[in-house]
Amino acid sequence: MTARLNHFKLVGPVAFIVGLLLLGLAAILFLGADRLDAEAKARQQTMVERNVAIWMSDMEVVLTSWTIWDEAIDKLNNNFDLGWAERNLGQSVIGTSNVRSLAVIDGNDQIIYAKTADDFANHSFLKQEPSALVAAARPLIDSVRAREHQPKKKGIPDRIASSKIEVVGNDALLLTASLFQPDIGTVVPNTERAPILVSAIPIAGSLQAFFGERFMLDDAAVEPAEQVKPDRALVDIAVAPNGQVQVLSWRANTPAHDLLRQSLPFAAATLCIFTVSCALAISTSRQALSMLVDAEKRMRHAATHDFLTGLANRTLVSTKFTQLAEHGPLTVVCIDLDGFKAINDRFGHADGDDLLKQVAERLRGGCAANDVCFRLGGDEFAVMMPKVSEEEADSRCRQLAALISKPYEVNGTIMTVGASYGMSRVMAGETSPDPVFRRADEALYIAKRLNRGAASPFRDDVDLAASSS
């Protein structure tokens, strides 16, 4: 008995201390896992929220081709022309974009034109009268009206639009309200309030499947916020007809807790391998953190690059502009494809997307190593060319336009598009890309107006000023 008691006195404190150390280590591991998983959840929610906003913004940008247009102001507001509306909105917008239903309201918010694609005539929501579409978009219309008379910059105006996702039963729609505005100012509205284009883009399949696959979410679901379990990540995504906010929720990544579940059996197996188990846990932690960093990098890349072509998107314009402008001369080039809409009309969006991919590959391959290529939306691209003279930039732009204008083979069909461009140099003291892109965009617009259909029409800023006067 005495021997056993002495043995206990000797071993007991050691066992007690080891037990406390194990409990403390376990507590630290679980608390650390909770913190890491919470941070991973917050980052994933932010990335998804930004991706959704970027996707909706890209849809708004597509509509600017029809809503920022002098002729639209003339034919819809000043001298209403139903035939023009049918050709340029009913047929063009629905035929060349993902919009399947639209309505135009005048300054008094009365419907003056509406059209729904024939293949969506029996859609659960779009089969209703156009007034139902306008009613569903009322908050968006009010938002646009509130910003209609805010101070505007010179030149081509910024878009004034608002979007939301509407859930109707098992269907979902992206609703957008876009204000019609003059582009170069040859026509101005003769009423206090301009017309507004209300458009609806059906989201194929269920909303949770659409965003779950797009953003690689696990067990995605769309449900009221109060029904979401605390362990799930969520972002506001849509509004139901009754006004109830719907959220997109999913099973958040838990790399740290996954790590614990894998490592605890080894740590608890025996005290003899305690040190080995700790080393294994540290090694696995590094792998889990590395996987987390890699996943975050992939999501950040998805947020800053066009998913179709892989080129940088609008979110990187300001960052890249600042980086390049600090190291010497910088030229900004805006490029627009000639004849792309006609190809979309004739061959469909799938072939159009394949053509855009090939255009992006040629653009990427034809640029210098330190150039940065962007897809701004639709068939609009841009290139930042650092440390080149105006003559060299012009020469390279002509080479790019010629390269882009060569024939393409898409699914066995030979297709040809042209390329128009306009460019602008960054002036001394300019720290924002907005005025530079505006000048390049205006140069592009005038080049297309004066020489539409040419392989590589170009005017520099001085020529453009002379041409526009």
For each residue, the residues with C-beta under 8 A, 3 or more apart:
1: 4 5
2: 5 6
3: 6 7
4: 1 7 8
5: 1 2 8 9
6: 2 3 9 10
7: 3 4 10 11
8: 4 5 11 12
9: 5 6 12 13
10: 6 7 13 14
11: 7 8 14 15
12: 8 9 15 16
13: 9 10 16 17
14: 10 11 17 18
15: 11 12 18 19
16: 12 13 19 20
17: 13 14 20 21
18: 14 15 21 22 271 274
19: 15 16 22 23
20: 16 17 23 24
21: 17 18 24 25
22: 18 19 25 26 267 274
23: 19 20 26 27
24: 20 21 27 28
25: 21 22 28 29 278
26: 22 23 29 30
27: 23 24 30 31
28: 24 25 31 32
29: 25 26 32 33 260 281
30: 26 27 33 34 260
31: 27 28 34 35
32: 28 29 35 36 256
33: 29 30 36 37 254 256 257 259 260
34: 30 31 37 38 256 257
35: 31 32 38 39
36: 32 33 39 40 255 256 289 292
37: 33 34 40 41 252 253 254 255 256 257
38: 34 35 41 42
39: 35 36 42 43
40: 36 37 43 44 252 253 254 255 256 292
41: 37 38 44 45 233 252 253
42: 38 39 45 46
43: 39 40 46 47 296 299
44: 40 41 47 48 233 252 253 299
45: 41 42 48 49 233 234 235
46: 42 43 49 50
47: 43 44 50 51 215 296 299 300 302 303
48: 44 45 51 52 211 215 217 233 235 248
49: 45 46 52 53 235
50: 46 47 53 54 303
51: 47 48 54 55 214 215 299 302 303
52: 48 49 55 56 211 235 237 248
53: 49 50 56 57
54: 50 51 57 58 303 313 314 315
55: 51 52 58 59 214
56: 52 53 59 60 163 165 174 176
57: 53 54 60 61 163 314
58: 54 55 61 62 313 377
59: 55 56 62 63 98 163 174 176 201
60: 56 57 63 64 159 161 163 176 178
61: 57 58 64 159 314 376 377 378
62: 58 59 65 97 98 377 378
63: 59 60 66 67 93 97 99 159 161 176 178 197 199
64: 60 61 67 68 159 178
65: 62 68 69 378
66: 63 69 72 88 89 92 93 197
67: 63 64 72 159 161 178 179 180 181 197
68: 64 65 156 157 159 180 181 182 183
69: 65 66 72 73 180 182 183
70: 73 74 182 183 184 185 186 187
71: 74 75 84 88 187
72: 66 67 69 75 76 88 180 195
73: 69 70 76 77 78 180 181 182 187 188 189 194 195
74: 70 71 77 78 79 187
75: 71 72 78 79 80 81 84 85 88
76: 72 73 80 81 84 85 104 106 112 113 180 195
77: 73 74 80 106 107 180 189 190 191 194 195
78: 73 74 75 187 189 190
79: 74 75
80: 75 76 77 85 112
81: 75 76 84 85
82: 85 86 113
83: 86 87
84: 71 75 76 81 87 88
85: 75 76 80 81 82 88 89 90 104 112 113
86: 82 83 89 90 91 113 115
87: 83 84 90 91 92
88: 66 71 72 75 84 85 91 92 93
89: 66 85 86 92 93 102 104 113 115 197
90: 85 86 87 93 94 102 113 115
91: 86 87 88 94 95
92: 66 87 88 89 95 96 341
93: 63 66 88 89 90 96 97 99 102 197 199
94: 90 91 97 99 100 101 102 115 117
95: 91 92 344 345
96: 92 93 341 344 345
97: 62 63 93 94 201
98: 59 62 201 349
99: 63 93 94 102 199 200 201
100: 94 116 117 119 120 123 126 200 201 202
101: 94 114 115 116 117 120 123 126 130 133 199 200
102: 89 90 93 94 99 114 115 116 197 198 199 200
103: 111 113 114 130 133 134 197 198
104: 76 85 89 111 112 113 114 195 196 197 198
105: 109 110 111 112 134 141 195 196 198
106: 76 77 109 110 112 191 195
107: 77 189 191 192 193 194 195
108: 193
109: 105 106 134 141 196
110: 105 106
111: 103 104 105 114 130 131 134
112: 76 80 85 104 105 106 195
113: 76 82 85 86 89 90 103 104
114: 101 102 103 104 111 130 133
115: 86 89 90 94 101 102
116: 100 101 102 120 121 123 126 127 130
117: 94 100 101 120 121
118: 121
119: 100
120: 100 101 116 117 123 126 127 202
121: 116 117 118 126 127
122: 127
123: 100 101 116 120 126 127 171 202
124: 127 168 169 170 171
125: 128 132 133 136 166 168 171 173 200
126: 100 101 116 120 121 123 133 173 200 202
127: 116 120 121 122 123 124
128: 125 131 132 133
129: 132
130: 101 103 111 114 116 133 134
131: 111 128 134 135
132: 125 128 129 135 136
133: 101 103 114 125 126 128 130 136 137 175 198 200
134: 103 105 109 111 130 131 137 138 141 198
135: 131 132 138
136: 125 132 133 166 175 241
137: 133 134 140 141 175 176 177 198
138: 134 135 141 142
139: 142 143 162 164
140: 137 143 144 162 163 164 175 176 177 198
141: 105 109 134 137 138 144 145 177 196 198
142: 138 139 145 146
143: 139 140 146 147 162 177
144: 140 141 147 148 160 161 162 177 178 179 196
145: 141 142 148 193 196
146: 142 143
147: 143 144 150 160 179
148: 144 145 160 179 193 194
149:
150: 147
151:
152: 157 158
153: 157 158 438
154:
155: 438 442
156: 68 183 184 438 441 442 445
157: 68 152 153 160 181 182 183
158: 152 153
159: 60 61 63 64 67 68 178 179 181
160: 144 147 148 157 178 179 181
161: 60 63 67 144 176 177 178 179
162: 139 140 143 144 176 177
163: 56 57 59 60 140 174 175 176 177
164: 139 140 174 175 238 239
165: 56 172 173 174 175 203 207 237 238 239
166: 125 136 172 173 174 175 238 239 240 241
167: 171 172 207 222 238 239 240 241 246
168: 124 125 171 172 173 241
169: 124
170: 124 206
171: 123 124 125 167 168 202 203
172: 165 166 167 168 202 203 206 207 210 222 238
173: 125 126 165 166 168 200 201 202 203
174: 56 59 163 164 165 166 200 201 203
175: 133 136 137 140 163 164 165 166 198 199 200
176: 56 59 60 63 137 140 161 162 163 197 198 199 201
177: 137 140 141 143 144 161 162 163 196 197 198
178: 60 63 64 67 144 159 160 161 196 197 199
179: 67 144 147 148 159 160 161 194 195 196
180: 67 68 69 72 73 76 77 194 195 196 197
181: 67 68 73 157 159 160 194
182: 68 69 70 73 157 185 186 187 188 189
183: 68 69 70 156 157 445
184: 70 156 445 468
185: 70 182 188
186: 70 182
187: 70 71 73 74 78 182
188: 73 182 185
189: 73 77 78 107 182 192 193 194
190: 77 78
191: 77 106 107 194
192: 107 189
193: 107 108 145 148 189
194: 73 77 107 148 179 180 181 189 191
195: 72 73 76 77 104 105 106 107 112 179 180
196: 104 105 109 141 144 145 177 178 179 180
197: 63 66 67 89 93 102 103 104 176 177 178 180
198: 102 103 104 105 133 134 137 140 141 175 176 177
199: 63 93 99 101 102 175 176 178
200: 99 100 101 102 125 126 133 173 174 175
201: 59 97 98 99 100 173 174 176
202: 100 120 123 126 171 172 173
203: 165 171 172 173 174 207 210
204: 210
205: 209 210
206: 170 172 209 210 222
207: 165 167 172 203 210 211 222 237 238 248
208: 211 212 220 221 222 248
209: 205 206 212 213 220
210: 172 203 204 205 206 207 213 214
211: 48 52 207 208 214 215 217 220 237 248
212: 208 209 215 216 217 218 220 250
213: 209 210 216
214: 51 55 210 211
215: 47 48 51 211 212 299 302
216: 212 213
217: 48 211 212 220 248 250 251
218: 212 250 251 253
219: 250 251
220: 208 209 211 212 217 248 249 250
221: 208 248 249 250
222: 167 172 206 207 208 237 238 246 247 248 249
223: 227 228 246 247 249
224: 227 228 244 245 246 247
225: 228 234 236 245 247
226:
227: 223 224
228: 223 224 225 232 234 247 249
229: 232
230:
231: 251 252
232: 228 229 249 250 251 252
233: 41 44 45 48 249 250 251 252
234: 45 225 228 247 248 249 250
235: 45 48 49 52 247 248
236: 225 245 246 247
237: 52 165 207 211 222 246 247 248
238: 164 165 166 167 172 207 222 245 246 248
239: 164 165 166 167 243 244 245 246
240: 166 167 243 244 245 246
241: 136 166 167 168
242:
243: 239 240
244: 224 239 240
245: 224 225 236 238 239 240
246: 167 222 223 224 236 237 238 239 240
247: 222 223 224 225 228 234 235 236 237
248: 48 52 207 208 211 217 220 221 222 234 235 237 238
249: 220 221 222 223 228 232 233 234
250: 212 217 218 219 220 221 232 233 234
251: 217 218 219 231 232 233
252: 37 40 41 44 231 232 233
253: 37 40 41 44 218 292 295
254: 33 37 40 257 258
255: 36 37 40 258 259 288 289 291 292
256: 32 33 34 36 37 40 259 260 285 288
257: 33 34 37 254 260 261
258: 254 255 261 262 288
259: 33 255 256 262 263 281 284 285 288
260: 29 30 33 256 257 263 264
261: 257 258 264
262: 258 259 265 284
263: 259 260 266 267 277 280 281 284
264: 260 261 267 268
265: 262 268 269
266: 263 269 273 276 277 280 281
267: 22 263 264 274 277 278 281
268: 264 265
269: 265 266 273 277
270: 273 274
271: 18 274
272:
273: 266 269 270 276 277
274: 18 22 267 270 271 277 278
275: 278 279
276: 266 273 279 280
277: 263 266 267 269 273 274 280 281
278: 25 267 274 275 281 282
279: 275 276 282 283
280: 263 266 276 277 283 284
281: 29 259 263 266 267 277 278 284 285
282: 278 279 285 286
283: 279 280 286 287
284: 259 262 263 280 281 287 288
285: 256 259 281 282 288 289
286: 282 283 289 290
287: 283 284 290 291
288: 255 256 258 259 284 285 291 292
289: 36 255 285 286 292 293
290: 286 287 293 294
291: 255 287 288 294 295
292: 36 40 253 255 288 289 295 296
293: 289 290 296 297
294: 290 291 297 298
295: 253 291 292 298 299
296: 43 47 292 293 299 300
297: 293 294 300 301
298: 294 295 301 302
299: 43 44 47 51 215 295 296 302 303
300: 47 296 297 303 304
301: 297 298 304 305
302: 47 51 215 298 299 305 307
303: 47 50 51 54 299 300 315
304: 300 301 312 313 315 316
305: 301 302 310 311 312 313 316
306: 309 310 311 312 313 360 375
307: 302
308: 353 356 357 360 375
309: 306 356 357 359 360 375
310: 305 306 360
311: 305 306 360 363 364 373 374 375 381
312: 304 305 306 316 317 320 372 373 374 375
313: 54 58 304 305 306 316 374 375 376
314: 54 57 61 317 374 376 377
315: 54 303 304
316: 304 305 312 313 319 320 372 374
317: 312 314 320 321 374 382 433 437
318: 321 322 432 433
319: 316 322 323
320: 312 316 317 323 324 372 384
321: 317 318 324 325 330 332 384 432 433 436
322: 318 319 325 326 431
323: 319 320 326 327
324: 320 321 327 330 372 384 386
325: 321 322 330 426 430 431
326: 322 323
327: 323 324 386 387
328: 386 387
329: 386 387 388 389 425 426
330: 321 324 325 384 385 386 387 425 426 436
331: 384 385 386 388 390 393 423 424 425 426
332: 321 382 383 384 385 423 424 425 426 433 436 437 440
333: 382 383 384 385 393 397 421 422 423 440
334: 376 380 381 382 421 422 423 437 440 441 443 444
335: 363 380 381 382 383 400 401 404 419 420 421 444
336: 379 380 381 419 420 421 444 448
337: 340 359 379 404 417 418 419 420
338: 417 418 419 420 448 452 453 454
339: 342 343 416 417 418 453
340: 337 343 344 352 355 356 378 379 417
341: 92 96 344 345 379
342: 339 345 346
343: 339 340 346 347 351 352 355 415 417
344: 95 96 340 341 347 348 349 352
345: 95 96 341 342
346: 342 343
347: 343 344 351 352 410 413 415
348: 344 351 352
349: 98 344 352 353
350: 353 354
351: 343 347 348 354 355 410 411 413 415
352: 340 343 344 347 348 349 355 356
353: 308 349 350 356 357
354: 350 351 357 358 410 411
355: 340 343 351 352 358 359 408 410 415 417
356: 308 309 340 352 353 359 360 375 379
357: 308 309 353 354 360 361
358: 354 355 361 362 408 410
359: 309 337 355 356 362 363 379 381 404 408 417
360: 306 308 309 310 311 356 357 363 364 373 375 381
361: 357 358 364 365
362: 358 359 365 366 403 404 406
363: 311 335 359 360 366 367 373 381 383 400 403 404
364: 311 360 361 367 373
365: 361 362
366: 362 363 399 400 403 404
367: 363 364 371 373 383 385 396 400
368: 371 385 396
369:
370: 386 387
371: 367 368 383 384 385 386
372: 312 316 320 324 383 384
373: 311 312 360 363 364 367 381 382 383
374: 311 312 313 314 316 317 381 382 383 384
375: 306 308 309 311 312 313 356 360 380 381
376: 61 313 314 334 380 381 382
377: 58 61 62 314 380
378: 61 62 65 340
379: 336 337 340 341 356 359 417
380: 334 335 336 375 376 377
381: 311 334 335 336 359 360 363 373 374 375 376
382: 317 332 333 334 335 373 374 376 437 440
383: 332 333 335 363 367 371 372 373 374 400
384: 320 321 324 330 331 332 333 371 372 374
385: 330 331 332 333 367 368 371 388 393 396
386: 324 327 328 329 330 331 370 371
387: 327 328 329 330 370
388: 329 331 385 392 393 396
389: 329 392 393
390: 331 393 394 425 460
391: 394 395
392: 388 389 395 396
393: 331 333 385 388 389 390 396 397 423
394: 390 391 397 398 423 458 460
395: 391 392 398 399
396: 367 368 385 388 392 393 399 400
397: 333 393 394 400 401 421 423 456 458
398: 394 395 401 402 456 458
399: 366 395 396 402 403
400: 335 363 366 367 383 396 397 403 404 419 421 456
401: 335 397 398 404 405 418 419 420 421 455 456 458
402: 398 399 405 406 455 456
403: 362 363 366 399 400 406
404: 335 337 359 362 363 366 400 401 417 418 419
405: 401 402 416 417 418 419 455 456
406: 362 402 403 416
407: 414 415 416
408: 355 358 359 414 415 416 417
409: 412 413 414 415
410: 347 351 354 355 358 413 415
411: 351 354
412: 409
413: 347 351 409 410
414: 407 408 409
415: 343 347 351 355 407 408 409 410
416: 339 405 406 407 408
417: 337 338 339 340 343 355 359 379 404 405 408
418: 337 338 339 401 404 405 453 454 455 456
419: 335 336 337 338 400 401 404 405 455 456
420: 335 336 337 338 401 444 447 448 451 452 454 456 457
421: 333 334 335 336 397 400 401 444 447 456 457 458
422: 333 334 439 440 441 442 443 444 445 446 447 458 459 464
423: 331 332 333 334 393 394 397 440 443 458 460
424: 331 332 436 437 439 440 443 461
425: 329 330 331 332 390 436 461
426: 325 329 330 331 332 430 436
427: 430 436
428:
429:
430: 325 426 427 435 436
431: 322 325
432: 318 321 435 436
433: 317 318 321 332 436 437
434: 437 438
435: 430 432 438 439
436: 321 330 332 424 425 426 427 430 432 433 439 440
437: 317 332 334 382 424 433 434 440 441
438: 153 155 156 434 435 441 442
439: 422 424 435 436 442 443 461
440: 332 333 334 382 422 423 424 436 437 443 444
441: 156 334 422 437 438 444 445
442: 155 156 422 438 439 445 446 464
443: 334 422 423 424 439 440 446 447 458 459 460 461 464
444: 334 335 336 420 421 422 440 441 447 448
445: 156 183 184 422 441 442 448 449
446: 422 442 443 449 450 459 464 467 468
447: 420 421 422 443 444 450 451 457 458 459 464
448: 336 338 420 444 445 451 452 457
449: 445 446 452
450: 446 447 457 459 467
451: 420 447 448 454 457
452: 338 420 448 449 457
453: 338 339 418
454: 338 418 420 451 457
455: 401 402 405 418 419
456: 397 398 400 401 402 405 418 419 420 421
457: 420 421 447 448 450 451 452 454
458: 394 397 398 401 421 422 423 443 447
459: 422 443 446 447 450 463 464 467
460: 390 394 423 443 463 464
461: 424 425 439 443 464 465
462: 465 466
463: 459 460 466 467
464: 422 442 443 446 447 459 460 461 467 468
465: 461 462 468 469
466: 462 463 469
467: 446 450 459 463 464
468: 184 446 464 465
469: 465 466
